[in-house]
């Protein structure tokens, strides 16, 4: 039964959406401003997009950010999926709850505490190995994998719980090995959760500032660190252009994820109807 929204409800929803997306709309609009003014729109132009692609320091920071985001999200997705399968296989509820509590610590812990503790850990290990300037690309990558893991696990676990355990057992009865049954039956069933975890890990890594600030080196500057350094002087409008491109990219990724989720749900519903 469908219920119609009342006029006050529609107005309230519209106000919430306006409050959330008006700043992004203003940013996108002024990324096409012909001048460097942030108050007066003096004409439509792609000037700042051209300036963006001529700024070598910003492009280098963007390259570092994308490499870290893609690398950490892929590693975290693989490790997180394996961890979720292992946690789901626990028969003892107290052990499962204990493992989940430990898993959630990086997510619940304040980022500044995580960043400082990881910095001290990397410096301590560097001194033990007599390595100077230990902070850099690899410490950034490890830190990003660490705080992305819980989000991947929390996205994959619900899909594993929804998956019928008898499907993999049936596959093994038909001659599949446990590994083959997992890749042929279980993995396709939990793929929407894996994709959601991958995209969430990518977006979290993309805009992380606090942890990256503590574990990065001078040669591994990411985009948030680059923008923060610019705020000490003045943020130029080419940052609006870059933010617009990032927003559009993330929006497209979310739309593709939702589309794949919808298709997977429809396919699952068809299989259930056929089985009935």
C-alpha positions in Angstrom: 0.0 0.0 0.0 1.5 3.3 -1.1 1.1 6.4 1.1 1.3 9.9 -0.3 3.6 12.4 1.4 1.8 15.5 2.8 2.9 19.0 1.7 4.7 19.8 4.9 6.7 16.5 4.6 7.6 17.3 1.0 8.7 20.8 2.0 10.8 19.4 4.9 12.4 16.9 2.7 13.2 19.6 0.1 14.8 21.8 2.7 17.0 18.9 4.0 18.1 18.1 0.5 18.8 21.8 -0.2 20.8 22.1 3.0 22.9 19.1 2.1 23.5 19.7 -1.6 23.5 23.6 -1.9 27.2 23.9 -1.0 28.1 21.3 -3.6 25.9 23.0 -6.2 27.6 26.4 -5.5 31.1 24.7 -5.7 30.2 23.2 -9.1 28.8 26.5 -10.4 31.9 28.5 -9.4 34.2 25.9 -10.9 32.9 27.3 -14.3 33.4 30.9 -13.3 35.4 33.0 -15.7 37.1 34.9 -12.8 38.7 33.9 -9.6 35.9 35.5 -7.5 34.0 33.3 -5.1 31.1 35.7 -4.8 30.4 37.0 -8.3 29.8 34.8 -11.3 31.2 36.7 -14.2 30.6 34.2 -17.0 30.8 30.6 -18.0 34.4 29.2 -18.7 36.5 26.1 -18.5 39.5 28.2 -17.5 40.0 26.6 -14.1 39.8 23.1 -15.5 42.7 24.1 -17.8 44.6 25.5 -14.8 44.0 22.3 -12.9 45.7 20.2 -15.6 48.6 22.6 -15.6 49.2 22.4 -11.9 51.9 19.7 -11.6 51.9 19.6 -7.7 48.2 19.1 -7.5 48.2 16.4 -10.2 51.0 14.6 -8.4 49.0 14.7 -5.2 45.9 13.5 -7.1 48.0 10.6 -8.6 49.3 9.6 -5.1 45.7 9.8 -3.7 44.3 7.6 -6.5 47.1 5.0 -6.2 46.6 4.8 -2.4 42.8 4.7 -2.7 42.7 2.0 -5.4 45.5 -0.1 -3.8 44.1 0.1 -0.2 40.5 -0.5 -1.3 41.5 -3.6 -3.3 43.7 -5.0 -0.6 41.1 -4.2 2.1 38.3 -5.8 0.0 40.3 -9.1 -0.5 41.4 -9.3 3.2 38.0 -8.1 4.5 36.0 -10.6 2.4 38.3 -13.4 3.6 37.9 -12.2 7.2 34.1 -12.0 6.8 33.9 -15.6 5.6 36.0 -16.7 8.5 33.9 -14.7 11.1 30.7 -16.1 9.5 32.0 -19.6 9.9 32.4 -19.4 13.7 29.9 -21.6 15.5 30.5 -20.1 18.9 28.5 -16.9 19.4 30.8 -15.4 22.2 33.9 -15.9 20.0 32.1 -14.3 17.0 31.0 -11.3 19.1 34.5 -10.9 20.5 36.1 -11.0 17.1 33.5 -8.4 15.8 34.2 -6.1 18.7 38.0 -6.2 18.0 37.3 -5.7 14.3 35.2 -2.6 14.9 37.8 -0.8 17.0 39.6 0.9 14.1 36.1 2.2 13.0 35.0 3.4 16.4 38.4 4.8 17.5 38.9 8.5 17.0 41.0 9.1 13.8 43.5 11.3 15.6 44.3 8.4 18.1 44.6 5.9 15.2 46.9 8.3 13.3 49.2 9.0 16.2 49.4 5.4 17.3 50.2 4.2 13.8 52.8 6.9 13.3 54.6 5.8 16.6 54.3 2.1 15.5 55.9 2.8 12.1 58.7 5.0 13.6 59.4 2.3 16.2 59.7 -0.4 13.6 61.9 1.9 11.5 64.3 2.4 14.4 64.4 -1.3 15.0 65.3 -1.9 11.4 67.7 1.1 11.3 65.6 2.7 8.5 65.5 6.5 8.4 62.5 8.4 6.9 60.2 5.4 7.3 57.1 7.4 6.8 56.0 7.4 3.1 54.0 5.6 0.5 54.0 2.2 2.1 53.0 3.5 5.6 50.2 5.4 4.0 49.0 2.3 2.2 49.1 0.1 5.3 47.3 2.7 7.4 44.5 3.1 4.8 44.1 -0.7 4.5 43.8 -0.9 8.3 41.0 1.6 8.7 39.1 0.3 5.6 39.0 -3.3 6.7 36.1 -3.0 9.2 33.9 -1.3 6.6 34.4 -4.1 4.1 33.7 -6.7 6.7 30.5 -5.0 7.7 29.3 -4.8 4.1 30.1 -8.5 3.3 28.9 -10.1 6.5 25.1 -9.4 5.9 25.3 -10.9 2.4 27.0 -14.0 3.8 24.2 -14.4 6.4 21.6 -14.0 3.7 23.2 -16.7 1.6 21.8 -20.2 2.0 24.5 -22.5 3.3 22.9 -25.4 1.5 23.9 -24.0 -1.8 27.6 -24.6 -1.3 26.8 -28.0 0.2 24.8 -28.9 -2.9 27.7 -27.8 -5.1 30.1 -30.0 -3.2 27.7 -32.9 -3.5 27.8 -32.4 -7.3 31.6 -32.7 -7.3 32.9 -29.2 -6.5 35.8 -28.8 -4.2 35.1 -26.4 -1.2 37.2 -23.7 -2.9 35.4 -24.2 -6.3 32.0 -24.2 -4.5 32.9 -20.9 -2.9 34.0 -19.2 -6.1 31.1 -20.6 -8.2 28.2 -20.3 -5.7 29.0 -18.1 -2.6 31.1 -15.4 -4.2 28.5 -14.4 -6.9 25.8 -14.3 -4.1 27.9 -11.9 -1.9 29.3 -9.8 -4.8 26.9 -6.8 -4.2 28.3 -6.6 -0.6 31.9 -6.9 -1.9 31.3 -4.1 -4.4 29.7 -1.9 -1.7 32.6 -2.5 0.6 35.1 -1.8 -2.2 33.4 1.6 -3.1 33.1 2.6 0.5 36.8 1.8 1.1 37.7 3.8 -2.0 35.7 6.9 -1.0 37.0 6.8 2.7 40.6 6.5 1.5 40.1 9.2 -1.1 39.2 12.0 1.4 41.1 10.8 4.5 43.1 13.6 6.0 43.8 13.1 9.7 45.4 9.6 9.6 47.2 10.5 6.3 48.6 13.6 8.0 50.4 11.5 10.6 51.7 8.6 8.5 52.7 10.3 5.3 56.2 11.5 4.3 57.3 14.6 2.4 57.3 12.7 -0.9 53.9 11.1 -0.5 51.5 14.1 -0.3 47.9 13.2 -0.9 45.2 15.5 -2.2 43.6 16.4 1.1 47.0 17.3 2.5 47.7 19.4 -0.6 44.4 21.3 -0.2 45.1 21.8 3.5 48.5 23.3 2.7 46.8 25.6 0.2 44.3 26.9 2.8 47.2 28.6 4.7 47.4 31.0 1.8 44.4 30.9 -0.5 42.5 28.1 -2.2 42.4 28.8 -6.0 39.3 28.0 -8.1 41.1 25.1 -9.8 40.4 23.2 -6.5 36.7 23.8 -7.3 37.2 22.1 -10.6 39.0 19.2 -9.1 36.3 18.8 -6.4 33.6 18.8 -9.1 35.4 16.0 -11.0 35.8 13.9 -7.8 32.1 14.4 -6.9 30.9 13.4 -10.4 33.2 10.3 -10.3 32.0 9.2 -6.9 28.3 9.8 -7.9 28.8 7.7 -11.0 30.3 4.9 -8.9 27.4 5.0 -6.5 24.9 4.9 -9.3 26.6 1.9 -10.9 26.7 0.1 -7.5 23.0 0.7 -6.9 22.2 -0.4 -10.5 24.2 -3.7 -10.0 22.5 -4.2 -6.6 19.1 -3.8 -8.1 19.9 -6.2 -10.9 21.3 -8.8 -8.5 18.1 -8.5 -6.3 15.9 -9.0 -9.3 17.9 -12.0 -10.4 17.7 -13.5 -6.9 13.9 -12.9 -6.8 13.5 -14.7 -10.2 15.5 -17.7 -8.9 13.3 -17.8 -5.8 10.1 -17.7 -7.8 11.4 -20.4 -10.2 12.3 -22.6 -7.2 8.9 -22.1 -5.7 
